[in-house]
Amino acid sequence: MMADYAFWPAVASMAGCNLYFGPRIRYNRMAMQWGFNGQPTWYAPKALGLWGMVAFALAIRLLIWAASTYVPEKLHGADIGLLLFSVIVAVVHVITLRAAARAN
């Protein structure tokens, strides 16, 4: 797929951000979602917060690959979907890590 040219750099940048921000997050738990009032609504363990999004992105890519291989007639717009998914997940991950690093 052409969208893999965006997906794999997005995964690599997420891993790079994990390596950069990981030591800067001092607490064992990090905020994963914020409410409209700007306060965290739930927390996750640091390792899950860092590497869980990378695993999630890889799982979604595996799901898209399986669908395009085994039921291609039911899959429409996989390229644009994977492209948008790659960009959105990478940007949200960086924002989450920056917020967790600043919370220290």
Secondary structure in CASP SS format (residue, H / E / C, confidence):
PFRMAT SS
TARGET T0000
AUTHOR 0000-0000-0000
METHOD secondary structure of the structure
MODEL  1
M C 1.00
M C 1.00
A C 1.00
D H 1.00
Y H 1.00
A H 1.00
F H 1.00
W H 1.00
P H 1.00
A H 1.00
V H 1.00
A H 1.00
S H 1.00
M H 1.00
A H 1.00
G H 1.00
C H 1.00
N H 1.00
L H 1.00
Y H 1.00
F H 1.00
G H 1.00
P H 1.00
R H 1.00
I C 1.00
R C 1.00
Y C 1.00
N C 1.00
R E 1.00
M E 1.00
A E 1.00
M E 1.00
Q E 1.00
W E 1.00
G C 1.00
F C 1.00
N C 1.00
G C 1.00
Q C 1.00
P E 1.00
T E 1.00
W E 1.00
Y E 1.00
A E 1.00
P E 1.00
K H 1.00
A H 1.00
L H 1.00
G H 1.00
L H 1.00
W H 1.00
G H 1.00
M H 1.00
V H 1.00
A H 1.00
F H 1.00
A H 1.00
L H 1.00
A H 1.00
I H 1.00
R H 1.00
L H 1.00
L H 1.00
I H 1.00
W H 1.00
A H 1.00
A H 1.00
S H 1.00
T H 1.00
Y H 1.00
V C 1.00
P H 1.00
E H 1.00
K H 1.00
L C 1.00
H C 1.00
G C 1.00
A H 1.00
D H 1.00
I H 1.00
G H 1.00
L H 1.00
L H 1.00
L H 1.00
F H 1.00
S H 1.00
V H 1.00
I H 1.00
V H 1.00
A H 1.00
V H 1.00
V H 1.00
H H 1.00
V H 1.00
I H 1.00
T H 1.00
L H 1.00
R H 1.00
A H 1.00
A H 1.00
A H 1.00
R H 1.00
A C 1.00
N C 1.00
END
